Amino acid sequence: MSGADRVVDRDALLARVAEARSRGRSIAFANGMFDLLHVGHLRYLEGAAAEADVLVVAVNSDRSSRALKGPGRPVVPEHERAELVGGLACVSWVTIFDEPTVEPLLRAVRPDVHCKGTDYTPENVPERAIADELEIRVAIVGDPKDHATTDLLRRLTDTPEPDA
């Protein structure tokens, strides 16, 4: 299955999640912008996938990414970011969300576990209240937050040209 084949709209995602659940499979959920995919993203998603049988990834839309990160972001358009994430072997399905937060999607999917990166603690996960309300386990996964798209962009724009 190609990365593009794993990108589904919300209705298709909910149908696939229901089918997986009917077969007794557990659902992990991860979300992010995933602009300029890097090894930190991969390690986060691999860690999330290890928490359940299937991994659902929610990718911020271009509009919600700009609201979070400001003008000039994202660098890569939403459908390309979603396809790249979907191309990772650890990812089952990807959907794009346009809301300011991922909470409506968490309510709809109701995963067994909501996975966040190591820049969070279980106590400061932004979706902690909804996870508690819906009895969704929260897991902190991935490697230490040593990689960031913002840092990559800074290095690309601040690096002097090598001498010819």
DSSP file (Angstrom, degrees, kcal/mol; ACC not computed):
  #  RESIDUE AA STRUCTURE BP1 BP2  ACC     N-H-->O    O-->H-N    N-H-->O    O-->H-N    TCO  KAPPA ALPHA  PHI   PSI    X-CA   Y-CA   Z-CA
    1    1 A M              0   0    0      0, 0.0     2,-0.1     0, 0.0     5,-0.0   0.000 360.0 360.0 360.0 132.5    0.0    0.0    0.0
    2    2 A S     >  -     0   0    0      1,-0.1     4,-0.9     0, 0.0     3,-0.2  -0.329 360.0-108.0 -80.7 165.6    1.4    3.4   -1.0
    3    3 A G  T >4 S+     0   0    0      1,-0.2     3,-0.7     2,-0.2     4,-0.4   0.891 121.3  53.7 -57.9 -40.6    1.6    6.4    1.3
    4    4 A A  G >4 S+     0   0    0      1,-0.2     3,-1.0     2,-0.2    -1,-0.2   0.849 102.7  57.7 -64.1 -34.4   -1.2    8.1   -0.7
    5    5 A D  G 34 S+     0   0    0      1,-0.2    -1,-0.2    -3,-0.2    -2,-0.2   0.742 102.3  55.4 -68.4 -22.4   -3.4    5.0   -0.2
    6    6 A R  G << S+     0   0    0     -4,-0.9    88,-2.8    -3,-0.7     2,-0.6   0.560  85.7  94.5 -87.2  -8.6   -3.1    5.4    3.6
    7    7 A V  B <   +a   94   0A   0     -3,-1.0     2,-0.3    -4,-0.4    88,-0.2  -0.762  56.4 167.0 -87.5 119.4   -4.4    9.0    3.5
    8    8 A V        -     0   0    0     86,-3.1    88,-0.4    -2,-0.6     2,-0.1  -0.911  35.6-111.2-132.6 155.8   -8.1    9.0    4.1
    9    9 A D     >  -     0   0    0     -2,-0.3     4,-2.6    86,-0.1     5,-0.2  -0.286  45.9 -94.1 -78.1 174.4  -10.8   11.5    5.0
   10   10 A R  H  > S+     0   0    0      1,-0.2     4,-2.7     2,-0.2     5,-0.2   0.891 123.0  50.8 -61.0 -43.2  -12.5   11.4    8.4
   11   11 A D  H  > S+     0   0    0      1,-0.2     4,-1.9     2,-0.2    -1,-0.2   0.932 113.0  45.5 -62.3 -45.2  -15.4    9.3    7.4
   12   12 A A  H  > S+     0   0    0      2,-0.2     4,-2.4     1,-0.2    -1,-0.2   0.896 112.0  53.2 -64.3 -39.2  -13.2    6.6    5.8
   13   13 A L  H  X S+     0   0    0     -4,-2.6     4,-2.8     1,-0.2     5,-0.2   0.943 108.2  49.0 -60.0 -47.8  -10.9    6.7    8.8
   14   14 A L  H  X S+     0   0    0     -4,-2.7     4,-2.3     1,-0.2    -1,-0.2   0.872 110.9  50.8 -63.1 -35.9  -13.8    6.1   11.2
   15   15 A A  H  X S+     0   0    0     -4,-1.9     4,-2.2    -5,-0.2    -1,-0.2   0.911 112.0  47.0 -66.1 -41.5  -15.0    3.2    9.1
   16   16 A R  H  X S+     0   0    0     -4,-2.4     4,-2.5     2,-0.2    -2,-0.2   0.889 111.7  50.3 -68.1 -38.8  -11.5    1.7    9.1
   17   17 A V  H  X S+     0   0    0     -4,-2.8     4,-2.7     2,-0.2    -1,-0.2   0.924 110.4  50.2 -63.7 -43.6  -11.1    2.2   12.8
   18   18 A A  H  X S+     0   0    0     -4,-2.3     4,-2.2    -5,-0.2    -2,-0.2   0.909 111.2  49.3 -61.1 -41.9  -14.5    0.5   13.4
   19   19 A E  H  X S+     0   0    0     -4,-2.2     4,-0.9     2,-0.2    -1,-0.2   0.923 111.3  49.0 -63.0 -44.5  -13.4   -2.4   11.2
   20   20 A A  H ><>S+     0   0    0     -4,-2.5     5,-2.4     1,-0.2     3,-0.7   0.919 111.6  49.4 -61.3 -43.6  -10.1   -2.8   13.1
   21   21 A R  H ><5S+     0   0    0     -4,-2.7     3,-2.3     1,-0.2    -1,-0.2   0.888 104.0  58.8 -63.4 -38.4  -11.9   -2.7   16.5
   22   22 A S  H 3<5S+     0   0    0     -4,-2.2    -1,-0.2     1,-0.3    -2,-0.2   0.759 105.3  51.6 -63.8 -21.9  -14.4   -5.3   15.3
   23   23 A R  T <<5S-     0   0    0     -4,-0.9    -1,-0.3    -3,-0.7    -2,-0.2   0.267 124.6-105.8 -95.8   9.8  -11.3   -7.6   14.7
   24   24 A G  T < 5 +     0   0    0     -3,-2.3     2,-0.3     1,-0.2    -3,-0.2   0.655  69.7 148.6  80.8  15.8  -10.1   -6.9   18.3
   25   25 A R      < -     0   0    0     -5,-2.4    -1,-0.2    -6,-0.2     2,-0.2  -0.627  42.6-129.9 -88.6 143.2   -7.3   -4.6   17.3
   26   26 A S        -     0   0    0     -2,-0.3    28,-1.9    85,-0.0     2,-0.5  -0.598  18.8-135.8 -90.1 154.1   -6.2   -1.7   19.5
   27   27 A I  E     -b   54   0A   0     -2,-0.2    85,-1.8    26,-0.2    86,-1.7  -0.939  14.3-168.6-119.3 125.2   -5.8    1.9   18.2
   28   28 A A  E     -bc  55 113A   0     26,-2.8    28,-2.8    -2,-0.5     2,-0.4  -0.842  11.3-157.3-104.6 150.2   -2.9    4.3   18.8
   29   29 A F  E     +bc  56 114A   0     84,-2.0    86,-3.4    -2,-0.3     2,-0.3  -0.993  15.3 170.0-132.4 132.6   -3.3    8.0   17.8
   30   30 A A  E     -bc  57 115A   0     26,-2.3    28,-2.6    -2,-0.4     2,-0.3  -0.957   8.5-172.0-136.2 155.6   -0.6   10.5   17.1
   31   31 A N  E     +b   58   0A   0     84,-0.5     2,-0.3    -2,-0.3    28,-0.2  -0.980  17.6 122.3-147.5 160.6   -0.7   14.0   15.6
   32   32 A G  E     -b   59   0A   0     26,-2.0    28,-1.9    -2,-0.3    -2,-0.0  -0.956  61.4 -92.0 168.5 179.2    1.4   16.8   14.4
   33   33 A M        -     0   0    0     -2,-0.3    -1,-0.1    26,-0.2    32,-0.1   0.865  40.6-164.2 -83.2 -40.8    2.4   19.1   11.5
   34   34 A F        +     0   0    0      1,-0.2     3,-0.4    -3,-0.1     2,-0.4   0.865  20.6 169.1  55.7  42.7    5.2   16.8   10.1
   35   35 A D        +     0   0    0      1,-0.3    -1,-0.2    40,-0.0   114,-0.1  -0.713  67.6   6.4 -83.4 134.4    6.6   19.6    8.0
   36   36 A L  S    S-     0   0    0     -2,-0.4    -1,-0.3     1,-0.1    -2,-0.1   0.991  98.1-126.0  51.4  71.1   10.0   18.6    6.6
   37   37 A L        +     0   0    0     -3,-0.4     2,-0.2     4,-0.1    -1,-0.1  -0.146  40.7 172.7 -48.7 130.1    9.9   15.1    7.9
   38   38 A H    >>  -     0   0    0     -3,-0.1     4,-1.8   109,-0.1     3,-0.8  -0.817  48.5 -87.4-137.9 176.3   12.9   14.2    9.9
   39   39 A V  H 3> S+     0   0    0      1,-0.3     4,-2.6    -2,-0.2     5,-0.2   0.792 121.9  60.4 -61.2 -31.1   14.3   11.3   12.1
   40   40 A G  H 3> S+     0   0    0      2,-0.2     4,-2.0     1,-0.2   103,-0.3   0.899 105.2  49.2 -62.4 -39.5   12.6   12.7   15.2
   41   41 A H  H <> S+     0   0    0     -3,-0.8     4,-2.7     2,-0.2     5,-0.2   0.939 111.1  49.8 -62.9 -46.6    9.2   12.3   13.5
   42   42 A L  H  X S+     0   0    0     -4,-1.8     4,-2.8     1,-0.2     5,-0.2   0.929 111.7  47.2 -58.3 -47.2   10.0    8.8   12.5
   43   43 A R  H  X S+     0   0    0     -4,-2.6     4,-2.1     1,-0.2    99,-0.2   0.868 111.7  51.6 -65.9 -35.9   11.1    7.8   16.0
   44   44 A Y  H  X S+     0   0    0     -4,-2.0     4,-2.3    -5,-0.2    -1,-0.2   0.943 113.8  43.3 -62.4 -48.9    7.9    9.4   17.5
   45   45 A L  H  X S+     0   0    0     -4,-2.7     4,-2.6     2,-0.2    -2,-0.2   0.864 112.3  52.2 -70.9 -35.6    5.7    7.5   15.1
   46   46 A E  H  X S+     0   0    0     -4,-2.8     4,-1.4    -5,-0.2    -1,-0.2   0.912 111.3  48.5 -63.9 -40.4    7.6    4.2   15.6
   47   47 A G  H  < S+     0   0    0     -4,-2.1     4,-0.4    -5,-0.2    -2,-0.2   0.899 111.5  49.5 -63.6 -40.8    7.2    4.7   19.3
   48   48 A A  H >< S+     0   0    0     -4,-2.3     3,-1.6     1,-0.2     4,-0.3   0.911 107.8  53.9 -64.5 -42.4    3.5    5.4   18.9
   49   49 A A  H >< S+     0   0    0     -4,-2.6     3,-1.2     1,-0.3    -1,-0.2   0.816 100.3  61.5 -62.4 -30.7    3.0    2.3   16.7
   50   50 A A  T 3< S+     0   0    0     -4,-1.4    -1,-0.3     1,-0.2    -2,-0.2   0.632  93.5  66.7 -70.8 -12.2    4.5    0.2   19.4
   51   51 A E  T <  S+     0   0    0     -3,-1.6     2,-0.3    -4,-0.4    -1,-0.2   0.603 113.3   3.2 -85.0 -12.3    1.7    1.2   21.7
   52   52 A A  S <  S-     0   0    0     -3,-1.2   -25,-0.1    -4,-0.3     3,-0.1  -0.903  79.1 -93.2-158.6-178.5   -1.1   -0.6   19.8
   53   53 A D  S    S+     0   0    0    -27,-0.4     2,-0.3    -2,-0.3   -26,-0.2   0.858 106.7  25.3 -77.1 -36.9   -2.0   -2.8   16.8
   54   54 A V  E    S-b   27   0A   0    -28,-1.9   -26,-2.8    -3,-0.0     2,-0.5  -0.944  70.6-143.0-129.6 151.5   -2.7    0.1   14.4
   55   55 A L  E     -b   28   0A   0     -2,-0.3    37,-2.0   -28,-0.2    38,-1.8  -0.964   8.5-166.9-120.1 122.2   -1.5    3.7   14.3
   56   56 A V  E     -bd  29  93A   0    -28,-2.8   -26,-2.3    -2,-0.5     2,-0.5  -0.903   9.9-163.3-100.8 130.2   -3.7    6.6   13.2
   57   57 A V  E     -bd  30  94A   0     36,-2.5    38,-2.3    -2,-0.5     2,-0.5  -0.973   5.7-157.0-119.9 127.8   -1.9    9.8   12.5
   58   58 A A  E     -bd  31  95A   0    -28,-2.6   -26,-2.0    -2,-0.5     2,-0.5  -0.908  10.7-159.4-103.0 123.5   -3.6   13.2   12.2
   59   59 A V  E     -bd  32  96A   0     36,-3.0    38,-2.5    -2,-0.5   -26,-0.2  -0.883  22.0-115.5-106.4 130.1   -1.7   15.8   10.2
   60   60 A N  E     - d   0  97A   0    -28,-1.9    38,-0.2    -2,-0.5    22,-0.1  -0.365  32.9-119.3 -60.2 137.7   -2.5   19.5   10.7
   61   61 A S     >  -     0   0    0     36,-2.5     4,-2.3    38,-0.2     5,-0.2  -0.202  29.4-101.7 -66.3 168.5   -3.9   21.2    7.6
   62   62 A D  H  > S+     0   0    0      1,-0.2     4,-2.5     2,-0.2     5,-0.2   0.923 123.4  51.1 -58.2 -44.4   -2.1   24.0    6.0
   63   63 A R  H  > S+     0   0    0      1,-0.2     4,-1.9     2,-0.2    -1,-0.2   0.928 112.4  43.5 -62.8 -46.6   -4.4   26.5    7.6
   64   64 A S  H  > S+     0   0    0      1,-0.2     4,-1.7     2,-0.2    -1,-0.2   0.845 112.0  55.5 -69.8 -31.0   -4.1   25.1   11.1
   65   65 A S  H  X S+     0   0    0     -4,-2.3     4,-3.2     2,-0.2     5,-0.4   0.924 107.7  48.4 -64.4 -44.1   -0.3   24.8   10.6
   66   66 A R  H  X S+     0   0    0     -4,-2.5     4,-2.5     1,-0.2    -2,-0.2   0.895 109.3  53.5 -62.1 -39.4   -0.1   28.5    9.7
   67   67 A A  H  < S+     0   0    0     -4,-1.9    -1,-0.2    -5,-0.2    -2,-0.2   0.873 117.3  37.7 -62.8 -36.3   -2.2   29.4   12.8
   68   68 A L  H  < S+     0   0    0     -4,-1.7    -2,-0.2    -5,-0.1    -1,-0.2   0.887 131.7  24.0 -80.7 -41.6    0.3   27.4   15.0
   69   69 A K  H  < S-     0   0    0     -4,-3.2    -3,-0.2     1,-0.2    -2,-0.2   0.597 102.7-125.0-107.8 -14.3    3.6   28.3   13.4
   70   70 A G    ><  -     0   0    0     -4,-2.5     3,-1.4    -5,-0.4    -1,-0.2  -0.318  51.8 -19.4  97.7 178.3    3.0   31.6   11.6
   71   71 A P  T 3  S+     0   0    0      0, 0.0    -4,-0.0     0, 0.0     0, 0.0  -0.217 122.1  36.4 -61.1 149.6    3.4   32.8    8.0
   72   72 A G  T 3  S+     0   0    0      1,-0.3    -2,-0.0     2,-0.1    -6,-0.0   0.339  94.8 140.3  89.5  -7.6    5.8   30.8    5.8
   73   73 A R    <   +     0   0    0     -3,-1.4    -1,-0.3     2,-0.1     2,-0.1  -0.933  41.1  39.5-121.4 147.9    4.7   27.5    7.3
   74   74 A P        -     0   0    0      0, 0.0    -2,-0.1     0, 0.0     4,-0.1   0.607  60.8-168.2 -76.2 162.3    4.1   24.8    6.4
   75   75 A V  S    S+     0   0    0     -2,-0.1    -2,-0.1     1,-0.1   -40,-0.0   0.868  79.0  50.4 -78.1 -41.0    6.9   24.5    3.9
   76   76 A V  S    S-     0   0    0      1,-0.1    -1,-0.1     2,-0.0     5,-0.1  -0.850  97.8-109.6-102.7 132.0    5.4   21.3    2.4
   77   77 A P    >>  -     0   0    0      0, 0.0     4,-2.5     0, 0.0     3,-0.6  -0.192  30.9-108.6 -61.8 153.6    1.6   21.3    1.5
   78   78 A E  H 3> S+     0   0    0      1,-0.2     4,-2.7     2,-0.2     5,-0.2   0.846 115.1  50.1 -54.1 -45.0   -0.8   19.2    3.6
   79   79 A H  H 3> S+     0   0    0      1,-0.2     4,-1.9     2,-0.2    -1,-0.2   0.850 112.6  47.8 -68.7 -31.6   -1.5   16.4    1.1
   80   80 A E  H <> S+     0   0    0     -3,-0.6     4,-2.4     2,-0.2    -2,-0.2   0.905 112.1  49.2 -72.5 -40.8    2.3   15.9    0.5
   81   81 A R  H  X S+     0   0    0     -4,-2.5     4,-2.3     1,-0.2    -2,-0.2   0.926 112.4  49.0 -61.5 -43.4    3.0   15.9    4.3
   82   82 A A  H  X S+     0   0    0     -4,-2.7     4,-2.7    -5,-0.2    -1,-0.2   0.904 111.1  49.4 -63.4 -41.7    0.2   13.3    4.8
   83   83 A E  H  X S+     0   0    0     -4,-1.9     4,-1.3     2,-0.2    -1,-0.2   0.902 109.9  51.2 -65.2 -40.8    1.5   11.1    2.0
   84   84 A L  H  < S+     0   0    0     -4,-2.4     3,-0.5     2,-0.2     4,-0.3   0.937 112.6  45.7 -60.7 -46.7    5.0   11.2    3.4
   85   85 A V  H >< S+     0   0    0     -4,-2.3     3,-1.6     1,-0.2     6,-0.2   0.915 110.7  54.1 -62.4 -42.5    3.7   10.2    6.8
   86   86 A G  H 3< S+     0   0    0     -4,-2.7    -1,-0.2     1,-0.3    -2,-0.2   0.739  98.4  64.9 -63.9 -22.5    1.5    7.5    5.2
   87   87 A G  T 3< S+     0   0    0     -4,-1.3     2,-0.3    -3,-0.5    -1,-0.3   0.583  78.4 102.1 -76.7 -10.1    4.6    6.1    3.5
   88   88 A L  S X  S-     0   0    0     -3,-1.6     3,-1.8    -4,-0.3    -3,-0.0  -0.599  76.1-133.5 -77.1 133.9    6.2    5.1    6.8
   89   89 A A  T 3  S+     0   0    0     -2,-0.3    -1,-0.1     1,-0.3    -3,-0.0   0.770 102.4  58.9 -59.1 -28.6    5.8    1.4    7.5
   90   90 A C  T 3  S+     0   0    0    -48,-0.1     2,-0.4   -36,-0.0    -1,-0.3   0.596  89.0  89.2 -79.2 -10.2    4.7    2.0   11.1
   91   91 A V    <   -     0   0    0     -3,-1.8   -35,-0.1    -6,-0.2     3,-0.1  -0.749  47.5-178.2 -97.0 131.4    1.6    4.1   10.0
   92   92 A S  S    S-     0   0    0    -37,-2.0     2,-0.3    -2,-0.4   -36,-0.2   0.907  70.1  -3.1 -88.3 -52.7   -1.7    2.5    9.3
   93   93 A W  E     - d   0  56A   0    -38,-1.8   -36,-2.5     2,-0.0     2,-0.4  -0.988  57.6-157.9-144.5 150.9   -3.8    5.5    8.3
   94   94 A V  E     +ad   7  57A   0    -88,-2.8   -86,-3.1    -2,-0.3     2,-0.3  -0.976  10.5 179.9-127.8 140.7   -3.4    9.3    8.0
   95   95 A T  E     - d   0  58A   0    -38,-2.3   -36,-3.0    -2,-0.4     2,-0.4  -0.976  23.6-128.5-136.1 154.4   -6.0   12.0    8.0
   96   96 A I  E     - d   0  59A   0    -88,-0.4     2,-0.4    -2,-0.3   -36,-0.2  -0.857  21.9-161.5-101.9 134.4   -5.7   15.7    7.7
   97   97 A F  E     - d   0  60A   0    -38,-2.5   -36,-2.5    -2,-0.4   -33,-0.2  -0.947  15.4-172.1-121.0 143.2   -7.5   17.9   10.3
   98   98 A D        +     0   0    0     -2,-0.4    -1,-0.1   -38,-0.2     4,-0.1   0.518  51.8 107.4-107.5 -10.7   -8.4   21.5   10.0
   99   99 A E  S    S-     0   0    0      2,-0.1   -38,-0.2     1,-0.1    -2,-0.1  -0.248  81.4-112.4 -68.9 159.5   -9.6   22.3   13.5
  100  100 A P  S    S+     0   0    0      0, 0.0     2,-0.3     0, 0.0    -1,-0.1   0.797 101.6  23.5 -63.0 -28.2   -7.4   24.5   15.9
  101  101 A T  S    S-     0   0    0     26,-0.0     4,-0.2     1,-0.0    -2,-0.1  -0.872  77.6-122.0-132.0 167.5   -6.9   21.4   18.1
  102  102 A V  S  > S+     0   0    0     -2,-0.3     4,-2.3     1,-0.2     3,-0.4   0.416  83.6 103.5 -87.7   0.7   -7.1   17.6   17.6
  103  103 A E  H  > S+     0   0    0      1,-0.2     4,-2.5     2,-0.2     5,-0.2   0.877  75.4  52.5 -56.7 -44.5   -9.8   17.2   20.2
  104  104 A P  H  > S+     0   0    0      0, 0.0     4,-1.8     0, 0.0    -1,-0.2   0.898 111.9  47.6 -60.2 -36.3  -12.7   16.7   17.9
  105  105 A L  H  > S+     0   0    0     -3,-0.4     4,-3.0    -4,-0.2     5,-0.3   0.887 109.0  52.9 -70.6 -38.6  -10.8   14.0   16.1
  106  106 A L  H  X S+     0   0    0     -4,-2.3     4,-2.8     1,-0.2    -1,-0.2   0.914 109.2  50.5 -60.5 -41.6   -9.9   12.3   19.4
  107  107 A R  H  < S+     0   0    0     -4,-2.5    -2,-0.2    -5,-0.2    -1,-0.2   0.898 114.3  44.3 -62.0 -40.1  -13.6   12.3   20.3
  108  108 A A  H  < S+     0   0    0     -4,-1.8    -2,-0.2    -5,-0.2    -1,-0.2   0.920 122.1  35.2 -72.3 -44.4  -14.5   10.8   17.0
  109  109 A V  H  < S-     0   0    0     -4,-3.0    -2,-0.2    -5,-0.1    -3,-0.2   0.879  80.9-164.3 -78.7 -39.5  -11.7    8.1   16.9
  110  110 A R     <  -     0   0    0     -4,-2.8   -83,-0.1    -5,-0.3    -3,-0.1   0.961  18.9-162.0  49.9  61.1  -11.6    7.4   20.6
  111  111 A P        -     0   0    0      0, 0.0   -83,-0.2     0, 0.0     3,-0.1  -0.159  27.0-123.2 -67.6 165.7   -8.3    5.6   20.4
  112  112 A D  S    S+     0   0    0    -85,-1.8    25,-2.0     1,-0.3     2,-0.4   0.831  97.6  20.4 -74.2 -33.1   -7.0    3.3   23.1
  113  113 A V  E     -ce  28 137A   0    -86,-1.7   -84,-2.0    23,-0.2     2,-0.6  -0.999  64.3-151.8-142.6 136.1   -3.9    5.4   23.5
  114  114 A H  E     -ce  29 138A   0     23,-3.2    25,-2.3    -2,-0.4     2,-0.4  -0.940  23.4-153.8-106.4 119.6   -3.0    9.0   22.6
  115  115 A C  E     +ce  30 139A   0    -86,-3.4   -84,-0.5    -2,-0.6     2,-0.3  -0.801  15.6 177.7-103.9 133.6    0.7    9.3   21.9
  116  116 A K  E     - e   0 140A   0     23,-2.5    25,-2.8    -2,-0.4     9,-0.0  -0.906  30.2-103.2-127.9 157.5    2.7   12.5   22.3
  117  117 A G    >   -     0   0    0     -2,-0.3     3,-1.7    23,-0.2    25,-0.2  -0.155  40.1 -94.6 -76.4 173.4    6.4   13.2   21.8
  118  118 A T  T 3  S+     0   0    0     25,-0.5    27,-0.2    23,-0.5    -1,-0.1   0.440 113.0  80.7 -74.7   1.2    9.0   13.7   24.5
  119  119 A D  T 3  S+     0   0    0     25,-0.1    -1,-0.3     2,-0.0     2,-0.3   0.486  95.2  59.6 -79.5  -1.2    8.6   17.4   24.5
  120  120 A Y  S <  S-     0   0    0     -3,-1.7     5,-0.1     5,-0.0    -4,-0.0  -0.769  71.4-148.3-115.7 164.6    5.5   16.7   26.7
  121  121 A T    >>  -     0   0    0     -2,-0.3     3,-0.7    18,-0.0     4,-0.7  -0.856  38.6-103.4-119.2 162.9    5.0   15.0   30.0
  122  122 A P  T 34 S+     0   0    0      0, 0.0     3,-0.4     0, 0.0    17,-0.0   0.827 122.3  52.6 -56.0 -28.3    1.8   13.0   30.8
  123  123 A E  T 34 S+     0   0    0      1,-0.2     5,-0.1     5,-0.0    -3,-0.0   0.799 111.7  41.5 -79.5 -28.6    0.7   16.0   32.9
  124  124 A N  T <4 S+     0   0    0     -3,-0.7    -1,-0.2     4,-0.1     3,-0.0   0.268  73.6 131.9-108.3  14.4    1.2   18.8   30.3
  125  125 A V    ><  -     0   0    0     -4,-0.7     3,-2.2    -3,-0.4     4,-0.2  -0.501  59.7-134.4 -61.3 125.9   -0.3   17.0   27.2
  126  126 A P  T 3  S+     0   0    0      0, 0.0     3,-0.4     0, 0.0     4,-0.2   0.801 104.4  48.4 -56.7 -29.9   -2.7   19.6   25.8
  127  127 A E  T 3> S+     0   0    0      1,-0.2     4,-2.4     2,-0.1     5,-0.2   0.168  76.9 114.7 -95.7  18.1   -5.3   16.9   25.3
  128  128 A R  H <> S+     0   0    0     -3,-2.2     4,-2.7     1,-0.2     5,-0.2   0.892  72.9  52.0 -56.5 -44.8   -5.0   15.5   28.8
  129  129 A A  H  > S+     0   0    0     -3,-0.4     4,-2.6    -4,-0.2    -1,-0.2   0.922 112.6  43.9 -63.1 -44.5   -8.5   16.6   29.9
  130  130 A I  H  > S+     0   0    0      2,-0.2     4,-2.6     1,-0.2    -1,-0.2   0.883 111.9  53.8 -68.9 -36.3  -10.2   14.9   26.9
  131  131 A A  H  X>S+     0   0    0     -4,-2.4     5,-3.0     2,-0.2     4,-0.6   0.930 111.7  45.4 -61.1 -44.7   -8.1   11.8   27.3
  132  132 A D  H ><5S+     0   0    0     -4,-2.7     3,-0.9     3,-0.2    -2,-0.2   0.931 112.7  51.0 -62.8 -45.4   -9.1   11.6   30.9
  133  133 A E  H 3<5S+     0   0    0     -4,-2.6    -2,-0.2     1,-0.2    -1,-0.2   0.899 117.9  37.5 -58.7 -43.1  -12.8   12.2   30.0
  134  134 A L  H 3<5S-     0   0    0     -4,-2.6    -1,-0.2    -5,-0.1    -2,-0.2   0.381 111.5-117.9 -92.5   3.1  -12.8    9.5   27.3
  135  135 A E  T <<5 +     0   0    0     -3,-0.9     2,-0.5    -4,-0.6    -3,-0.2   0.901  57.2 159.1  58.8  44.3  -10.5    7.1   29.3
  136  136 A I      < -     0   0    0     -5,-3.0    -1,-0.2    -6,-0.2   -23,-0.2  -0.865  40.8-125.7 -96.5 125.5   -7.8    7.2   26.7
  137  137 A R  E     -e  113   0A   0    -25,-2.0   -23,-3.2    -2,-0.5     2,-0.5  -0.469  20.4-141.8 -68.1 141.4   -4.4    6.2   27.9
  138  138 A V  E     -e  114   0A   0    -25,-0.2     2,-0.4    -2,-0.1   -23,-0.2  -0.916  18.5-173.3-106.8 131.8   -1.7    8.8   27.2
  139  139 A A  E     -e  115   0A   0    -25,-2.3   -23,-2.5    -2,-0.5     2,-0.6  -0.986  18.6-145.5-126.1 136.0    1.8    7.6   26.3
  140  140 A I  E     +e  116   0A   0     -2,-0.4     2,-0.3   -25,-0.2   -23,-0.2  -0.897  36.4 169.8 -97.5 121.3    5.0    9.7   25.8
  141  141 A V        +     0   0    0    -25,-2.8   -23,-0.5    -2,-0.6     2,-0.1  -0.833  20.5  46.8-133.9 164.6    7.0    8.2   23.0
  142  142 A G  S    S-     0   0    0     -2,-0.3   -98,-0.1   -99,-0.2     3,-0.1  -0.397  82.5 -52.2 100.3-176.3   10.0    8.8   20.8
  143  143 A D  S    S-     0   0    0   -103,-0.3   -25,-0.5     1,-0.2    -2,-0.1  -0.392  76.0 -64.8 -90.8 172.1   13.5   10.0   21.4
  144  144 A P        -     0   0    0      0, 0.0     2,-3.0     0, 0.0     3,-0.3  -0.238  62.6 -96.9 -55.1 147.7   14.5   13.1   23.2
  145  145 A K  S    S+     0   0    0      1,-0.2     3,-0.0   -27,-0.2    -3,-0.0  -0.355  80.4 130.3 -71.4  71.0   13.4   16.2   21.5
  146  146 A D        +     0   0    0     -2,-3.0     2,-0.4     1,-0.0    -1,-0.2   0.390  59.2  63.2-101.2  -0.4   16.7   16.8   19.7
  147  147 A H        +     0   0    0     -3,-0.3     2,-0.3  -109,-0.1     3,-0.1  -0.982  57.0 163.3-129.6 136.4   15.2   17.3   16.3
  148  148 A A     >  -     0   0    0     -2,-0.4     4,-2.0     1,-0.1     3,-0.2  -0.983  40.8-134.0-152.7 141.1   12.8   20.0   15.1
  149  149 A T  H  > S+     0   0    0     -2,-0.3     4,-2.8     1,-0.2     5,-0.2   0.890 109.5  58.3 -59.6 -39.5   11.7   21.3   11.8
  150  150 A T  H  > S+     0   0    0      1,-0.2     4,-2.2     2,-0.2    -1,-0.2   0.897 106.0  49.0 -58.7 -40.4   12.2   24.9   13.0
  151  151 A D  H  > S+     0   0    0      2,-0.2     4,-2.5     1,-0.2    -1,-0.2   0.900 110.0  51.4 -66.0 -40.4   15.9   24.0   13.7
  152  152 A L  H  X S+     0   0    0     -4,-2.0     4,-2.3     2,-0.2    -2,-0.2   0.930 110.6  48.2 -60.9 -45.0   16.3   22.5   10.2
  153  153 A L  H  X S+     0   0    0     -4,-2.8     4,-2.0     1,-0.2    -1,-0.2   0.903 110.9  51.1 -62.7 -40.5   14.8   25.7    8.7
  154  154 A R  H  X S+     0   0    0     -4,-2.2     4,-2.3    -5,-0.2    -1,-0.2   0.922 110.6  48.6 -62.6 -44.2   17.1   27.9   10.7
  155  155 A R  H  X S+     0   0    0     -4,-2.5     4,-1.3     1,-0.2    -1,-0.2   0.881 110.3  52.1 -64.3 -37.5   20.1   25.8    9.7
  156  156 A L  H  < S+     0   0    0     -4,-2.3    -1,-0.2     1,-0.2    -2,-0.2   0.874 117.7  36.8 -66.3 -36.8   19.1   26.0    6.0
  157  157 A T  H  < S+     0   0    0     -4,-2.0    -2,-0.2    -5,-0.2    -1,-0.2   0.723 120.9  44.4 -89.9 -21.7   18.8   29.8    6.1
  158  158 A D  H  < S+     0   0    0     -4,-2.3    -2,-0.2    -5,-0.2    -3,-0.2   0.552  84.4 105.3 -99.5  -8.8   21.7   30.6    8.4
  159  159 A T     <  -     0   0    0     -4,-1.3     2,-0.1    -5,-0.2    -4,-0.0  -0.593  69.1-130.9 -77.9 124.0   24.3   28.3    6.9
  160  160 A P        -     0   0    0      0, 0.0    -2,-0.1     0, 0.0     3,-0.1  -0.380  29.8 -97.8 -69.6 152.7   26.9   30.3    4.9
  161  161 A E        -     0   0    0      1,-0.1     3,-0.1    -2,-0.1     2,-0.1  -0.449  43.5-110.3 -65.3 139.0   27.8   29.0    1.4
  162  162 A P        -     0   0    0      0, 0.0     2,-0.1     0, 0.0    -1,-0.1  -0.398  40.8 -92.7 -69.0 152.4   30.9   26.9    1.4
  163  163 A D              0   0    0      1,-0.1     0, 0.0    -3,-0.1     0, 0.0  -0.423 360.0 360.0 -64.7 137.2   33.9   28.5   -0.4
  164  164 A A              0   0    0     -2,-0.1    -1,-0.1    -3,-0.1    -3,-0.0   0.458 360.0 360.0 -86.3 360.0   34.1   27.5   -4.0
